[in-house]
Amino acid sequence: MRAVVQNDKSRASRRVSRASRATTVLAVAALAAGCAQAEDQSVRGAPGQQAPPARAVDGAAKAREARAALAAAAKRWKLDKVPLTAPAPPAKKPEIEAREGFEVDGQEEDGLPPVFTTVPTKEKVVFLTIDDGAEKDPAFLRMMSELKIPYTVFLTDEEIKDDYGYFKKMQARGITLNNHTLSHPYLPGLSYEDQKREICGMQDVMEKRYGKRPALFRPPYGNYNRDTLRAAKSCGIEYAPIWSEEVYVDHWEYREWDQDLHPGDIVLTHFRGTDDWDGTMTDMVRRFLDRITADGYAVARLEDYL
């Protein structure tokens, strides 16, 4: 009889011990949950939803900050609206061919750099290109950097040799510097050898000053012949873009009959200031951006499509 009583007491003791341990576990879990809730009050999901990861929250915050900075820059530079942002570069780049009527003899057979005015795309983007390098306006550099506007530059040594450093700053901002000859001559009036000297000579300058021989070349005035493209190819040039529209501080000039913008158009302007225009380069950029933004276009980076 005594043994039975002792066994009952032993079983009861074990039940009490297990209950005590369960209570302790529940208390610890509740305490841990309370601590976790106290430590992280910044990210909460709706009932039944999982809170987003901190990385996603950080990305959204940075995106809001970038939009706010862009809006502030647009206001500072007196734009009508915040410029539109170009879509991501195409995963598959379009095939660039010489524009019909702009070919030369042996264009395809000799693999000569194509001359083109528009990039094949359905996106509402245009490409801003700027020639020669005569005007070196620090405000222009600030404006384009603050507004995050891409552009492509074609430089002439005669115009930049008084301040190579200005374009070095531009290059440091991610802008591609390209070839526009040594002295900006009318190339079709020169021999093949003289054309080659103008183009290859500028390649040498670009490599010496900026560390790279460009793949893009724009013939001065948009004039060229077969020798021009042969010489350009021999100097390492792959493309010879010209333009569809030319922008001045107070007006536009169009190549096409409809006098309008089209997806993929290449737009030309020049490094000019009040000595040549009734305004500054920042005035020109403001009017250019106001026009294309109103028409639903963004500025894309030409090199991303080549």
Helices and strands as residue ranges (DSSP letters): H 2-39, H 54-76, E 115-116, E 125-132, H 138-147, E 152-155, H 157-160, H 164-172, E 176-179, G 187-189, H 192-210, G 220-222, H 226-234, E 240-241, E 245-247, E 252-254, E 266-270, H 281-294, E 298-299, G 302-305
